[in-house]
């Protein structure tokens, strides 16, 4: 018995086939092999053709079926993870009317800001838990104003994952979690966000039918089965945006648990057990995968632009030439906790929302030419990245989250012992490192939705835990953090 997971990213589409009993991934593939094209007709625009996601999904499916030799009849459920905040508009024949306006397109920023100001900050935050911002509803408002003839032909709007589910099943539906990421769910009213839709003049009939995140959301149609080489009738039983799905992949479901990534940019995604928001709108808050009317589970998402990009800059410009990242970590470890008073602000990759959209840049503080060396600078860079994470965690704790545990993949900055130890020490949280990815998580999510697993603990019982880091030297890290914060 197997589970099939798809991860629809803006760079590629990945498919993974998971043995439901062992939890082992038996085959995976992604397409295209070079990064997928993003159409940028004007500065700040970013679009992709939905048909390209489907074509890449077909290629990835073909690969995993061929390499695994698994009989399609043995695949019992399908799960979907997808790039968040995108807009897909289809007509009554389910054909896209225009390219998808994807997550990194910024044309709707002024629409969201105007709505935020005119509806009122407190009202938006208390109902949507966010500013309308550059999210899906605001993107649709742009289409309505700038492409009125096309807008008049829209039958339904969808997120990228909804589109893929429609292609698989022939049914159009969405989830509360999906609507919340598009600013189309009202947490105060427990329904679609009529407040914002009415402001934009958007007909609520454009919103698809809502189904639970973990439930049957349609079955593979005869035509899709023929295109993909799958068996007709396989249920699609899970879908979620990539960040909630990353948290699911790391078995993060409960209040106080955090899923984190630290690549070029960094993400801290924590689960909150009560409806709340940051009054300064420095973080995003969405319905988590296990949020229901009877159980509040919100995903509080913090994105930090200046993360691993600082570490790579230090490697190119400060570290001895030819050194590896592992060797750079060893050199940094020769400096003490707190880097003997050196602090580095890592915010050199654009404005940071957690700093209220200020562009403070990256800077180095406290250098003494008679004391400090490359080792101190390299350590201070990693500590500065961690302290930016801690700054975000402080915001989450102010919202009522008690951070106890951080789950992360064993990749990127989490490969560094200094990074891991500093993060555990300064937050007081236990860090658990795992070997997983989004498409495998989507497959296991499908297993939960299909009832193959009774709950997330059973689904992720076989998740391979690679390391556990316990908090140490907390006073020293706290002192260094306070010094760093004073230099913001």
MIDREN-125957 format. One record per residue (C-alpha): residue number from 1; residue in one letter; x, y, z negated. Coordinates in pm, whole numbers. Each point is the difference from the previous one (the first is absolute). Layout:
BEGIN
  resi  resn    east   north      up
   NUM     A       X       Y       Z
...
END
This chain:
BEGIN
  resi  resn    east   north      up
     1     X       0       0       0
     2     X     147     330     113
     3     X     -65     373     -37
     4     X      80     262     265
     5     X     106     352     -90
     6     X      43     300     228
     7     X     179     326     -85
     8     X     -85     277     249
     9     X     279     253     -39
    10     X      89     305     204
    11     X     339    -157      86
    12     X    -118    -355      71
    13     X    -270    -260     -56
    14     X     106    -296    -213
    15     X    -174    -336     -39
    16     X      72    -261    -266
    17     X    -136    -349     -47
    18     X     -10    -118    -362
    19     X     -49    -352    -135
    20     X    -286      59    -245
    21     X     109    -271    -242
    22     X     373      69     -23
    23     X     -29     376      59
    24     X     291     -34     243
    25     X      17     202     319
    26     X      44    -257     278
    27     X      31     245     289
    28     X      12     372      65
    29     X      52     224     302
    30     X     -25     366      89
    31     X     -45     205     316
    32     X     124     213     161
    33     X     363     -90     -64
    34     X      99     366      28
    35     X    -195     264    -190
    36     X    -349      60     139
    37     X     -55     320     193
    38     X    -171     295    -168
    39     X    -159     252     236
    40     X      80     361     -93
    41     X    -175     220     254
    42     X      56     309    -219
    43     X     227      73    -298
    44     X    -145    -157    -315
    45     X    -221    -242     194
    46     X      35    -378     -25
    47     X    -224    -243     185
    48     X       0    -366      99
    49     X    -221    -198     236
    50     X    -209    -249    -203
    51     X      24    -241     293
    52     X     377     -19     -57
    53     X     -57    -129    -356
    54     X    -221    -277     141
    55     X     251     -94     270
    56     X     283     -21    -255
    57     X    -224    -202    -232
    58     X     -64    -248     281
    59     X     374     -40      64
    60     X      78     -48    -370
    61     X    -282    -255     -36
    62     X     124    -195     300
    63     X     350     -12    -149
    64     X    -103    -130    -343
    65     X    -231    -263     145
    66     X     277    -123     230
    67     X     275       1    -263
    68     X    -206    -162    -276
    69     X    -192    -258     209
    70     X    -292      58    -239
    71     X    -338    -103     139
    72     X    -224     310      27
    73     X    -284    -199    -159
    74     X     208     -18    -320
    75     X       2     380     -39
    76     X    -277      72    -251
    77     X       6     378     -47
    78     X     152     322     138
    79     X     110     313    -189
    80     X      94     343     136
    81     X     233     270    -131
    82     X      26     322     195
    83     X     155     347      27
    84     X    -214     233    -209
    85     X    -190     321      82
    86     X     -28     -55     376
    87     X    -309      84     207
    88     X    -143    -227     271
    89     X    -313     114     186
    90     X    -202    -253     202
    91     X    -308      17     221
    92     X    -301    -233      -7
    93     X     193    -256     207
    94     X     273      -4    -268
    95     X     254     163     231
    96     X     238     263    -139
    97     X     -87     348     123
    98     X     349     145     -59
    99     X     336    -104    -147
   100     X       2     -45    -377
   101     X     111     304    -199
   102     X     235    -177    -242
   103     X     119      65    -355
   104     X     297     226      81
   105     X    -196     235     228
   106     X     -28     341    -170
   107     X    -248     187     222
   108     X    -282     -28    -258
   109     X     192     166    -286
   110     X    -171     340      38
   111     X    -343    -167      21
   112     X      56    -182    -328
   113     X     140     306    -174
   114     X    -294     214     110
   115     X    -245    -263    -128
   116     X     190     -22    -330
   117     X     -18     377     -48
   118     X    -361      46     111
   119     X    -156    -301    -171
   120     X     210      69    -309
   121     X     310    -170    -138
   122     X    -161    -139    -314
   123     X    -304    -131     189
   124     X     215    -175     264
   125     X     230    -152    -259
   126     X    -280    -117    -229
   127     X    -189    -165     287
   128     X     272    -110     246
   129     X     290     -18    -255
   130     X     210     180     264
   131     X       9     305     220
   132     X    -172     -72     336
   133     X     352      55     137
   134     X     119    -152     324
   135     X    -209    -314     -43
   136     X    -239    -178     237
   137     X    -307     219     -61
   138     X     202     313      78
   139     X     139    -162     316
   140     X    -358     -70     110
   141     X     -89     365     -68
   142     X     282      97     238
   143     X    -144    -228     271
   144     X    -349     146     -56
   145     X     124     357      50
   146     X     257     -57     275
   147     X    -149    -290     199
   148     X    -378      52     -33
   149     X     -93    -196     313
   150     X     200    -300    -118
   151     X    -138      40    -354
   152     X    -355     -24     133
   153     X      77    -348     137
   154     X     127    -143    -331
   155     X    -201    -296    -126
   156     X     217     -84    -301
   157     X     327     117    -149
   158     X     249    -242    -145
   159     X     333     -37    -170
   160     X     265    -203     186
   161     X     -77    -315    -202
   162     X    -372      36      71
   163     X      81      11     372
   164     X     203    -321     -15
   165     X    -277    -172    -199
   166     X    -249     115     266
   167     X     220    -144     276
   168     X      21    -329    -187
   169     X    -368     -33     -89
   170     X    -208     234     214
   171     X    -137     156    -322
   172     X      58     356    -118
   173     X      36      44    -374
   174     X     227     163    -256
   175     X      74      -6    -374
   176     X     -26     240    -295
   177     X     379      -6     -25
   178     X      27      97     365
   179     X    -255     279     -27
   180     X     176     137    -307
   181     X     330      32     188
   182     X    -179     205     266
   183     X    -168     229    -259
   184     X    -336    -150      92
   185     X     -89    -153    -339
   186     X    -147     196    -290
   187     X     113    -152    -331
   188     X    -231     221    -201
   189     X    -310    -102     197
   190     X     110    -356      83
   191     X     -83      39     369
   192     X     133     139     327
   193     X     127     355     -40
   194     X    -302     194     125
   195     X     146     313    -157
   196     X     299       6     238
   197     X    -179    -151     302
   198     X    -275     265     -26
   199     X     261     275     -29
   200     X     163    -121     322
   201     X    -339     -58     168
   202     X      78    -369      47
   203     X    -295    -240      33
   204     X      20    -270    -266
   205     X    -129    -249     262
   206     X     353      -1     148
   207     X     125    -183    -311
   208     X      -1    -379      41
   209     X    -180    -242    -231
   210     X     190     -52    -327
   211     X     109    -348    -108
   212     X     212    -114    -298
   213     X     378     -13      41
   214     X       1    -369     -97
   215     X    -292    -147     194
   216     X    -100    -126     341
   217     X      21     293     239
   218     X     -84    -192     314
   219     X     127    -310     181
   220     X     233     -38     296
   221     X    -212      28     313
   222     X      21    -234     297
   223     X     163     269     215
   224     X     261      92    -265
   225     X      74    -369     -61
   226     X      65     -48     371
   227     X     233     301      11
   228     X     195     -98    -312
   229     X       6    -379      19
   230     X    -186     -19    -333
   231     X    -306    -203     -91
   232     X    -336     172      30
   233     X    -170      69    -333
   234     X     301      63    -227
   235     X    -122     254    -260
   236     X     170     336     -51
   237     X     -14      27    -380
   238     X     231     286    -101
   239     X     122     337     121
   240     X     186     287    -167
   241     X     228     291      79
   242     X     373     -67      -6
   243     X      75     153    -341
   244     X    -286    -171    -188
   245     X      95    -318     185
   246     X     365      39     -99
   247     X    -119      14    -361
   248     X    -210    -311      55
   249     X     299    -174     159
   250     X     191      66    -324
   251     X    -295    -120    -213
   252     X     -73     348    -134
   253     X    -367       5    -102
   254     X     -21     122    -358
   255     X      13     344    -167
   256     X     356     101     -87
   257     X     161    -214     271
   258     X     198     171     274
   259     X     112    -105     347
   260     X     299     191     127
   261     X     207      24     315
   262     X     317     200      54
   263     X     111      22     360
   264     X      72     325     183
   265     X    -292     140    -197
   266     X    -142    -150    -316
   267     X    -344    -103    -121
   268     X    -131     -45    -350
   269     X    -347    -158       3
   270     X    -158     -49    -340
   271     X    -334    -150    -104
   272     X    -230     216    -211
   273     X    -294    -150    -191
   274     X    -214     312     -22
   275     X    -119     266     243
   276     X     238     292     -29
   277     X     204     234     218
   278     X     298     232     -16
   279     X    -133     357     -24
   280     X     299     123     204
   281     X     -62    -264     272
   282     X     364    -114      -9
   283     X     -95    -365      57
   284     X    -261    -182     210
   285     X    -262    -220    -164
   286     X    -190    -271     188
   287     X    -214    -300     -85
   288     X     233    -296     -59
   289     X     -70    -337     162
   290     X    -184    -131    -309
   291     X    -204     315     -68
   292     X    -373     -75     -34
   293     X    -302     191    -132
   294     X      38    -201    -323
   295     X     380      16     -31
   296     X     198     320      52
   297     X     333     -71     162
   298     X     161     297     171
   299     X     330      12     181
   300     X     195     316     -80
   301     X     247      57     282
   302     X     308     216     -24
   303     X     223      40     304
   304     X     347     150     -44
   305     X     165     107     328
   306     X     354      30    -137
   307     X      94    -349    -117
   308     X     231    -249     174
   309     X      79     267     258
   310     X     212     172    -269
   311     X     188    -322     -73
   312     X      73     -55     370
   313     X     115     364      30
   314     X     239     -56    -293
   315     X     135    -311     172
   316     X      71     192     320
   317     X     136     318    -153
   318     X     134     -68    -351
   319     X      89    -368     -42
   320     X     340    -130     122
   321     X     -16     -72     372
   322     X     -98    -356      94
   323     X    -141     -87    -341
   324     X    -307    -225     -19
   325     X    -308      81    -207
   326     X      94    -277    -245
   327     X     351     145     -37
   328     X    -149     346     -39
   329     X    -216    -133    -285
   330     X     309    -148    -167
   331     X     179     334      26
   332     X    -301     189    -139
   333     X     -15    -245    -293
   334     X     341     119    -121
   335     X    -166     331     -99
   336     X    -201       7    -325
   337     X    -378      26     -38
   338     X     -89     362      68
   339     X     302      41     230
   340     X     181     207    -267
   341     X    -241     291      48
   342     X     -28       2     379
   343     X    -358      18     133
   344     X    -115     -24     361
   345     X    -345     105     124
   346     X     -91    -233     291
   347     X    -260     217     173
   348     X     182      70     327
   349     X    -250    -169     230
   350     X    -276     262      13
   351     X    -266     136    -232
   352     X    -104    -226    -287
   353     X    -367     -25     -89
   354     X      83    -101    -357
   355     X     178     336     -31
   356     X    -318     173     125
   357     X     127       3     360
   358     X     315     197     -84
   359     X     307     -61     214
   360     X     267      25    -268
   361     X     270    -180     198
   362     X     275    -222    -134
   363     X     261     146    -232
   364     X     284    -107    -231
   365     X      27     140    -354
   366     X     257     -11    -278
   367     X     315     -97     191
   368     X     328      54    -187
   369     X     297     -14     236
   370     X     226    -138    -272
   371     X    -228    -284    -109
   372     X    -225    -120     277
   373     X      78    -228     293
   374     X    -178    -169     289
   375     X    -123    -263    -243
   376     X    -188     261    -204
   377     X    -160     146     313
   378     X    -104    -342     131
   379     X    -154     -96    -334
   380     X    -169     340     -38
   381     X    -162     -46     343
   382     X    -160    -330    -101
   383     X    -101     137    -339
   384     X    -151     307     168
   385     X    -212    -222     223
   386     X    -118    -200    -301
   387     X     -75     317    -197
   388     X    -223     119     284
   389     X    -192    -328     -41
   390     X     -22      61    -374
   391     X    -132     352      66
   392     X    -282    -159     200
   393     X     -63    -263    -266
   394     X     -39     284    -252
   395     X    -281     141     217
   396     X    -168    -342       2
   397     X      32     -30    -377
   398     X    -160     344     -37
   399     X    -295    -144     196
   400     X     -39    -275    -261
   401     X     218    -278     141
   402     X     221    -190    -241
   403     X     290    -127     210
   404     X     120    -340    -122
   405     X     123    -189     302
   406     X     146      85     343
   407     X     -15    -255     282
   408     X     221      47     304
   409     X     136    -186     297
   410     X     368     -97     -15
   411     X     100     250     269
   412     X     146     345      70
   413     X      81     197    -318
   414     X    -125    -285    -218
   415     X     307    -195     112
   416     X     208     236    -216
   417     X      55    -103    -365
   418     X      44     367    -100
   419     X    -329      98     160
   420     X    -189    -286    -167
   421     X     156      47    -343
   422     X     -54     377       5
   423     X    -365     -35     106
   424     X     -71    -256    -272
   425     X     191     196    -264
   426     X    -157     339      69
   427     X    -360    -124      38
   428     X      15    -269    -269
   429     X    -161    -240     247
   430     X      99    -355      84
   431     X      94     -33     369
   432     X     -80    -321     186
   433     X     148     -56     346
   434     X    -173    -224     255
   435     X      48    -142     346
   436     X    -312      86     201
   437     X    -136     225     276
   438     X    -324     159     113
   439     X    -119    -262     249
   440     X      60    -283    -250
   441     X    -192     202    -259
   442     X    -287      49     247
   443     X     -14    -375      57
   444     X     -25     -65    -374
   445     X    -259     276     -31
   446     X    -202    -192     259
   447     X      31    -309    -218
   448     X    -154     193    -292
   449     X    -279     137     219
   450     X     -80    -345     138
   451     X     -17    -157    -347
   452     X     298    -224      71
   453     X     167     160    -303
   454     X    -214      73    -305
   455     X     187     325     -74
   456     X     319     193      64
   457     X     195    -193    -263
   458     X     -64    -326     183
   459     X      72     161     337
   460     X     336     132    -114
   461     X     100    -282    -236
   462     X     266    -104     250
   463     X     132     353      60
   464     X     375     -26     -35
   465     X     131     218    -281
   466     X     365      77      72
   467     X      97     205    -305
   468     X    -135     165    -315
   469     X     157     320    -136
   470     X     -74      95    -362
   471     X      34     360    -127
   472     X     336      79    -160
   473     X     183     313    -116
   474     X    -325     193       3
   475     X     126     294    -207
   476     X     293      59     234
   477     X    -222     -11     309
   478     X    -257     229    -166
   479     X     270     256     -78
   480     X     128      -6     359
   481     X    -357      32     132
   482     X     -73     305    -215
   483     X     319     166     126
   484     X     -96     -82     361
   485     X    -351     137     -53
   486     X     136     325    -143
   487     X     182      54     330
   488     X    -313     -29     219
END
